[in-house]
Amino acid sequence: MSDIFVPAARVLPLPPLTLHILVADGQLLCRGDSFLHAKPLLPAAMVESSHYLGELRGEACGVHQIATPADVEGCEWRSLRSLLGRVDDLHFALAGRALQVVDWDINHRFCGRCGRGTEYHPRDRARVCRDCNLAVYPRISPCVIMLVTRGDECLLARHTRHPRGIHTALAGFIEPGENAEQALAREVREEVGLEVGKSRYIGSQSWPFPGQLMLGYHTEWTGGALVPDREEIAEAGWFHYSALPEIPPPQTLSGQLIRLFAKRASGEKRC
C-alpha cells in the first residue's frame, strides 16, 4: 500500500493506535530519521495526553505528549527542522501536524476569556470552556511568501534572524481584513520599498514553525527604489536566474518559488 495519510474525521474516542509519535518539549523521539514507532516506547504513566491524527497506510496513527524528554535506547530527541530534507513531504507534514496538535493542547487547557479549565470537544479537534462556551481550535496563521521578479532577475533577501548567507523570498503574515494579494503588496512595500503589480499564485505549504500556512506567489516589480527596512531585512538585491546565491532547500516553498522562476526563465531563453 502506498504512503497515503487520511486525517481523522473524528478525533474521539481514541482508537487503538498502531503507529505512535512521541513529543516532548517541542521535539520528536526519533530512531535515525524515523519518528514513527510501532509501540509507544515509554510507560503510560509518562504520557500526559494522546491524540488520534488519522490513518497512514491504513494504520491508526497518534501522537503522545510526554512531560519531559526521557532516554530511550537507540533513539534521540530531535527538532522538526532537523528532519527537513531528511524525510519526504508526507512524513514531514505528519510530524508537523503532531507537533501543532500537542502545542494547541498544551496552550489551551485554560480558557483565554474566563480562565476556567477547558475540555475536549466530543467530535472536533477543539477545547471548549463549559462556563463561557469559548471553543479553541488549533491555530493556523495565514502568510504570503512572494518572489518579486524583474525580467530575468528576482529579488532575494537575507533576513536579520538568519545570520547565515541564505537568501530567500519575502514573506509576511496576512492582517485582519486583507486578502492575500493585498498582504503581498503591503509586505513588499514595507520590507523593501518596492511596488508590485501582476501576481500569480503558485502553491501553498504548511509551515509548522509553529503554525503557518504559506501561500506562495510570483509577483512582478512595477516601480520603486530598493530600500531594505533593516529591522527584518539585513540585505536584499536583484539576482539573475543564472547567478543565484545560496537559497533555501527545495523542500521549502521559498526554494520552490525561486527554482521555478529560474527554470521558466532559462527555458524561455532557450526557445
C-alpha positions in Angstrom: 0.0 0.0 0.0 1.3 3.5 -0.9 2.0 6.1 1.8 -1.3 7.9 2.0 -2.3 9.8 5.1 -6.1 10.3 5.8 -6.7 12.8 8.5 -9.1 11.8 11.3 -12.6 12.8 10.6 -13.5 12.3 14.3 -10.8 12.6 17.0 -12.6 11.0 19.8 -12.9 8.3 21.1 -9.2 7.5 20.7 -8.9 4.3 18.7 -6.3 1.6 19.3 -3.1 3.0 17.8 -0.6 1.1 15.7 1.7 4.0 14.8 3.0 6.2 17.6 4.7 9.6 17.6 6.2 10.9 20.8 6.7 14.6 21.5 8.3 16.3 24.5 9.4 20.0 24.8 8.7 20.6 21.1 10.9 17.7 20.0 10.2 14.3 18.3 11.6 11.0 19.5 13.4 9.5 16.5 15.2 6.4 15.6 17.5 7.6 12.9 15.3 9.8 10.7 12.1 7.9 11.6 9.7 9.4 14.2 7.0 6.7 13.7 7.1 3.8 16.2 5.2 0.5 16.3 5.0 0.8 20.1 4.7 3.8 22.5 8.3 3.1 23.8 7.7 4.8 27.1 5.5 3.8 30.1 1.9 5.0 30.0 2.5 7.0 33.3 4.8 9.3 31.4 2.1 10.2 28.8 0.3 13.4 29.6 -2.1 13.3 26.6 -2.7 11.3 23.4 -4.3 12.4 20.2 -5.6 10.5 17.2 -4.2 12.1 14.0 -5.5 9.8 11.3 -4.5 6.8 9.2 -1.2 6.2 7.5 -1.2 3.3 5.1 -4.4 2.2 6.7 -2.9 2.2 10.2 -4.2 4.4 13.1 -1.6 7.0 13.9 -1.5 9.1 17.0 0.8 11.4 19.0 1.6 11.2 22.7 2.7 14.2 24.7 5.5 13.4 27.2 6.1 15.8 30.1 9.9 15.8 29.7 12.3 14.0 27.3 13.4 10.6 28.5 16.2 8.4 27.3 15.2 5.6 25.0 17.8 3.2 23.8 18.6 3.6 20.1 16.6 6.8 19.9 17.2 10.5 20.2 15.0 13.6 20.6 15.2 15.8 17.5 13.7 19.1 16.3 11.3 19.2 13.4 13.8 21.4 11.4 16.4 18.6 11.6 14.1 16.4 9.6 13.6 18.9 6.8 15.1 17.3 3.6 15.6 14.1 5.5 12.1 12.8 5.2 9.6 13.1 2.4 6.9 15.8 2.3 4.1 13.5 3.6 6.1 12.4 6.7 7.3 16.0 7.3 3.7 17.2 7.2 2.7 14.4 9.6 5.4 15.3 12.0 4.4 19.0 11.8 0.7 18.0 12.4 1.7 16.1 15.5 3.7 19.0 17.0 0.9 21.5 16.2 -1.7 19.4 17.9 0.4 19.0 21.0 1.2 22.7 21.1 -2.5 23.5 20.8 -3.4 21.1 23.6 -0.8 22.4 26.0 -1.5 26.1 25.4 -5.3 26.0 25.7 -6.0 23.9 28.8 -7.5 27.0 30.3 -10.0 29.4 28.8 -8.5 32.6 27.4 -11.7 34.5 28.2 -12.7 33.5 31.7 -9.7 31.5 33.0 -11.6 28.3 33.7 -10.4 24.8 32.6 -11.3 23.6 29.2 -12.5 20.2 28.0 -12.2 18.3 24.7 -15.0 18.7 22.2 -16.7 15.3 21.8 -16.1 15.2 18.0 -13.9 18.1 16.8 -10.3 18.9 17.4 -11.2 21.7 19.9 -11.0 22.6 23.6 -14.2 24.1 25.0 -14.9 26.1 28.1 -18.1 24.9 29.7 -18.5 28.1 31.6 -18.5 30.6 28.7 -18.7 28.2 25.7 -15.5 29.5 24.1 -14.2 26.9 21.7 -10.5 27.0 20.7 -9.2 25.1 17.6 -5.6 24.6 16.6 -4.3 27.9 15.4 -3.3 28.3 11.8 -1.8 31.7 10.8 -2.1 32.5 7.0 1.0 34.1 5.4 2.1 35.1 2.0 5.5 34.4 0.6 6.4 36.1 -2.7 9.2 36.1 -5.2 9.4 39.6 -6.8 10.6 39.3 -10.4 12.0 41.9 -12.9 12.7 40.3 -16.3 15.5 37.8 -15.9 16.1 38.8 -12.2 14.4 38.0 -9.0 14.6 39.8 -5.6 16.2 37.8 -2.8 16.7 38.9 0.8 18.7 37.8 3.8 16.7 38.2 7.0 18.3 39.6 10.1 17.3 36.5 12.1 19.3 34.3 9.7 22.9 35.1 10.1 24.0 32.5 7.6 24.2 33.5 3.9 20.9 32.1 2.8 18.9 34.4 0.6 15.2 33.8 0.3 11.9 35.2 -0.9 10.0 37.9 1.1 7.2 36.8 3.4 4.8 38.1 6.0 1.5 37.5 7.8 -1.9 38.4 6.4 -3.5 41.0 8.6 -7.2 41.2 9.5 -9.3 42.5 6.6 -6.7 41.8 4.0 -6.8 39.3 1.1 -3.6 37.5 0.1 -2.8 39.9 -2.8 -3.2 43.0 -0.6 -0.9 41.5 2.1 1.6 40.6 -0.6 1.8 44.2 -1.9 1.9 45.7 1.6 4.7 43.3 2.8 6.9 44.1 -0.3 6.4 47.8 0.3 7.2 47.6 4.0 10.2 45.3 3.7 12.0 46.7 0.7 10.1 49.8 -0.5 9.0 48.4 -3.9 5.7 48.4 -5.7 4.4 45.2 -7.4 1.7 44.5 -9.9 0.6 41.3 -11.6 0.8 38.3 -9.2 0.5 34.6 -9.9 -0.4 32.1 -7.3 2.0 29.1 -7.3 1.1 26.9 -4.4 0.8 26.5 -0.6 2.7 24.8 2.2 2.0 24.1 5.8 4.9 25.5 7.7 4.7 24.3 11.3 7.0 26.8 13.0 4.8 27.0 14.8 1.6 27.1 12.7 1.7 29.0 9.5 0.0 28.3 6.2 2.2 29.7 3.5 0.6 31.0 0.2 3.2 31.3 -2.5 3.3 33.8 -5.4 5.4 35.2 -8.2 4.8 38.9 -8.4 6.1 41.5 -10.9 8.0 44.6 -9.9 6.4 47.8 -11.2 8.5 50.5 -9.5 10.2 52.0 -6.5 13.8 52.0 -5.3 15.1 49.1 -3.3 15.4 50.1 0.3 15.5 47.2 2.9 13.9 48.1 6.2 17.0 46.8 8.2 14.8 45.6 11.0 13.7 42.4 9.3 15.8 42.5 6.2 19.6 42.6 6.6 20.2 42.9 2.8 18.4 42.5 -0.4 19.3 42.5 -4.1 18.4 41.6 -7.6 19.9 38.3 -8.9 19.9 36.9 -12.4 18.4 33.5 -12.7 21.8 32.0 -13.7 23.7 33.5 -10.8 21.7 32.8 -7.7 23.2 32.9 -4.2 22.7 30.2 -1.6 18.9 29.7 -1.4 16.6 27.6 0.8 16.3 23.8 0.0 13.7 22.5 -2.5 11.6 21.1 0.3 10.6 24.7 1.3 8.1 26.8 -0.6 10.6 29.6 -0.9 13.1 27.3 -2.5 10.4 26.1 -4.9 9.4 29.6 -5.9 13.0 30.5 -6.7 13.7 27.3 -8.6 10.5 27.5 -10.6 11.4 31.1 -11.7 14.9 30.1 -12.7 13.6 27.1 -14.6 11.0 29.1 -16.5 13.4 32.0 -17.2 16.1 29.7 -18.6 13.5 27.8 -20.6 12.3 31.0 -22.3 15.8 31.9 -23.3 16.3 28.6 -25.0 13.2 28.9 -27.1 
